[in-house]
Every structure is written in structure tokens, then in C-alpha cells.
Amino acid sequence: MPAKKKKDELDVIPAAEENTELLNEEEQPEKIDDDILLESLDDKPEDNGELTEFDNENEDTELSGTEKQIDTGETDINELLEAMDDFEDGDEQTEFNDITEDDETEEQDDPDDPNQIKTRKTSQTEKEPEAGDNSQNSENDAADVPTVQPTRRRTVRRRSAKPAILTINSKAEVETPESIEETAWHEVRNAYRTRRILTGSLDGIEQTDTGKTIVIVTYNDFRVVIPIKEMMLNFGRSPTGQEYADLMIRQNKILGTMIGAEIDFIVKGIETKTRSIVASRKDAMLKKRQIFYMNTDASGMYRIYDGRIVQARVIAVAEKVVRIEAFGVECTMLARDLSWDWLGDAHERFNVGDQILVRILSVKRDSLEDVSIRADVRSISDNTNHENLKKCRVQSKYAGKVTDVRNGVVYIRLTNGANAIAHSCYDRRMPGKKDDVSFAVTHIDEEHGVAMGLITRIIKQNL
């Protein structure tokens, strides 16, 4: 039977030779007899549970590794547990494959065969000592070495003593009151070492227990003490007796009008523990005088000269007078130098602490301590008196406010901006300062830029 013989030869051909023979058959298809192939397929033995050598090789290839299936119904539970223990120890792949192959072989064998029973007992006997040795070794190791369970490593971040402030906006910086105070005090200490000029607000006047007058200046919430002799209020030689008492009263009045003004000072001493500061305004003013009035620039010119417009601080305001400080020199300006139109009260336009532009009319610089200036505000702006007069007509009536009354003459600022003078009043009441009146124009003086007329009645009195 040639077909049967060919079947027996195919059973023992290795996988590599089989592939080679099949490739040869594909290359030479004309040499294969179709009847022989059909006969070999018909004569294939039925699957009676016995595995041939060729089938075992294919099964080992297909069910390699952990893909082999285990029939738990035929496998001893102890062997599975041992296999799981070996799996945890790292040898799970080999043992698990051996058990699977043994179980598949046992499914094919006869359970009553004494040889197979002996073989199974021998394999169990060989495994039991191994399990016993492993358990004994594990007990000894457990007695000698403490059990260390694997733990997940955590990244522990140590908190700082002062955690950062959580801000609403990312990468924003917020300063605490403590940090702001430390920064301000550091600035004061640097100014003390470098003798840098600082600027603060004059907020109070106090009398010490010994009777001395001191000025309180606030700088970045720090209390700065300036003795009155360091305020540079020049009144000539210091008198004695009653004159000295009168001088002190006058100085206190002047300092009272300066409350709220900005002044310069140089720190003369500090105390870190209580954070007390003692300063001098006189040194700061002399230093500014040296820079702006005595020294010259690269071109040989003084920084402040006649006709130059500079910025000045308003340090005191009265009804008809405004006192300014321009780079270390104080100056008094009268009401007529403040505006082209007449002012009834300088408080209406100027306040202590304001910064205004003034024109230097003249400078006197004999020495560092003898520097004086004369300045005004009116010359900076254009004269609008003639333009405002064009808004007035003779025999017309306009409302205005009384700015001053002297020797029976009433000075009025009309609502259209023109200045007016009235020599008589038809109202039975006498007009006073800041009264609202009705003014009738009788004549226009183009040369002096005023309107002449009379007061017909008083609209409202300001008593």
C-alpha cells in the first residue's frame, strides 16, 4: 500500500523538513498524483485520544507559555497551589508549563494502570520535599530577617517655616505688612548711611516734657522727630525774655499753617529697637541750595535763574498770601501774584500740599544761608482780562462775587471772568467779602482792564 507508507513517513518528518517537502511539492505540482492525496486523506486515522509524535510537536508549538489551558476538573488542587507559589517566586512559567503538560498526558492515560500510578506517586514524592524545603527555608529566613513589605515611594515635600502666599493671579507677588515695614526700614537705614534726602508729611507739633517744641513728620508710617531749631525758620538773632516767648508763639503759628505740607529732611539718627528716627530739615534745605542755587551745570549756568519756571510746593495758605518752597528756599506770594482775576480768598485755588508751577522773577544768592527768591504764578498764564471785558456791555447787569472791600471801594469778580469796581451800592445793606451781588456796568476801562459801575442789590450775603 503506497499511500499508507507515505502516511507513516509524514508522521516522523520534522516540521522543518515538512515545510521543505511542501515547498518542493509546490514548485513541482505536476509530479503529485491527485488520487494518492485523496487516498491519504481518506485513510487518516480517527482521533481516539492518542497523540502522535507529529501532533505532540504541533501542540507544544500552539500551546506554548501561559496560553496552555488547564482542565481544573482533572488537576489536583495541591499541584495548582504549588504552581501558584512557584509563580510568585519567579519560576511560574516553567512549573506552570510542566503541570499543564502532565495534566494533558494524564487525561490520555488509564487511571488503573499500575505503572502510571507509580509514576504519579514518585512525582508527588519528589515535589513534597521541595515544598517542605521551601517552607522550612522560608521559616528560617522569616525568623532571621524581618519581613519587609514593599511600599510605594512617596515624595515628601517639607513645608517651609513661612509658606508662600497663595495669590489669585499666577506668578503674582503680594507683600505682607511685615515685609513692607522691613523694606521701608531698610530704606531709612540706607538713607541714614548715605545722607540721602527723604520727603515726608508734616503731621503734628508736640511739646516735650522739658518744654521744647518738636515737629512730627510721617515717612512710610514711621514717626520722624525734627526739633524746631532744625526746621530753618529764620527770624534773625534769637531774642531773650518776652521777645523770645513772642517768637515761639509766632513760630508755632507758622508751623500750624504748615501741617499737611510735604517737607524734605535728612536722617540724623536712628534707633533700631524702637525704630525711632531723628532728622533735620535744615540740612536737607542747605544741601538743595548748594546743588540748585550755588553750583553750576556743565555749561556754567545756575540751575535756577531769573525767568525760569520751576515746580514748587505749597507749604502754607492764608487769605491773601500763599507760601511756597522751591528747592530749599521759601517764598511768599501775595494774592495779586497768584492770578490775573481777583481772588477773594487764596484757599479757593490753593491748598497745603499742592505742587504748582511758578516763575522765578529774581534770585539773591549771597551765601548758602542767605538765598532768597521772588516768584509768581500769574505770569505763567496769559492775561485774559481784555478778552473778558469784551463780554461786558454798558448799561448791562451781571452777577458777581465781592472779593474785597477797602476804603468804601468794592472789588468784584464777575461770573464772566471780568474784574469790576463799584463805588456805590443801592441796597440798604453794606456789601461784604464773598457776597453775591448784582452789578450794573456804567463804564469800561480798557487801559486797566476793569469794568466800572455800581451794585444794584445784594443777592446773597455771606456772613
Steps between C-alpha positions, in 0.01 A plus 500: 500500500699800379259755648523350852873499480502868403282575804745329734788697355316829546444422871869501582610787277611801709327833455790653307525203260127499454505865399783428257316206347184702466691779330649246262159364427376852429787560265427174316123457503501285189670207685229458769230245436157624600373149572779438747419824689130420520575146613734628773229735627240223505736264685575758782435327835226627724582699810479236773670700769853382413747767400755426236845638496410754233192613692701541821742729322218714361330516838817611673537775242143625524461475878834650599537721809202615696259440206460126592162427651464299824209268566443573868262214535779238454789691663583460868435823695825458695698499178328822390580667830861389473508631147360837619765516775768433245343769280544756779863392553585572136503142362136504410547466128698171507300330776170610354593359160614168659176460690298575190688244296468237778127561529448469127697172501299369796177565314621256234624224741308228675443580869514128593842441345739410788799645317328836464392495866860431605624776278252749648593406856867537420444849354293604802769363735764703320292819522411466867860527629553800281192662647614399848847637442356824365268538798781417745735743334235768496437444873868527580533812286194648669653432843833661407390790276202724579231501238513811284190569302542699182379856539444766242754776511359839575655831431477693824521878467608678810302808582693813558468693820308777321302359207456717195180697460245344267411772250198524273708572192783264415854630550365800687685636800324624811682674781396460860497797740811357668694483174391852405615632836835321471554645154418852619731469799779372277455811286524722808823330607652546155396866497663544841830356377503688167341826629241482228212749502159354589157659470220466756177662613496743792223357715539648848663734749576386854642637822747280689512464877788746507297764312666460161297509180544217253349433159358158414551383142357176362710301257373155389306467828813581702504783749776752428584764762647834392592764763366846429851644467557256210194625309694802367247768589731802476403794720840655549673480835332310780355752748468455876229560758158599375620537143603138502155397622336706225733344244408152612131583466560629151699189405223277629248690290713461190548129567125469556435631150750248361320191631435272206788637290775294339848575633847361435726368776823311558514226762740592782450201729306173526422247773437152362327346802221758523550618141523864599629757254643849558549723197583851388319710241772764511767262364275391216421860399866603511595201287238591239611863501856393430393285205239724334600856596877499559640233269501532122440244228734394219426818305586723799139605567313488828221249507256762634522849353276798425207419275519121537181306569539249783277273703435602858316362803223692673587488872255761638188682379336811643219715369719729293836324520643169382837376625703262281828309526707472182806275529595596853394867490169630632310784337178691575265598216219754538153461352573734210784268391280190498251572221399760243149510634437617855490238773293551811675213682810308397348182650265489202782394267794392714536247780782388724685208343436605139778512242474797265705665225651840573725739311814620677505878468826564685763306697731629774790266585745671731587187697370151562290614795400828338310401187165658413269503198197683371245309295145515371240276337314760293776547241485136393145535362381749237321819595131450420369826648455674164325202349263481795424871477366444150224292659371806690274775360418837642161529679493124545470309825714200602532283806823493693672427831661758726872428543596793724374827650748782569436867575144476376604345169357155419704265281293244309577201280220453250380156398624557142858539636529879480618717791271783613508790745192650667503837682140491620227256601123547463423230757433611855750241623873541471673238282770282652756247384369199312153652462312428178390828343339641186731741317400757234771611255527876443850524347775270363866590569702335222830630633477334843278215382210555744131584475362793697147509642282463811331231708126494443424244773650229715389157382639300793705599798780283631521594866 
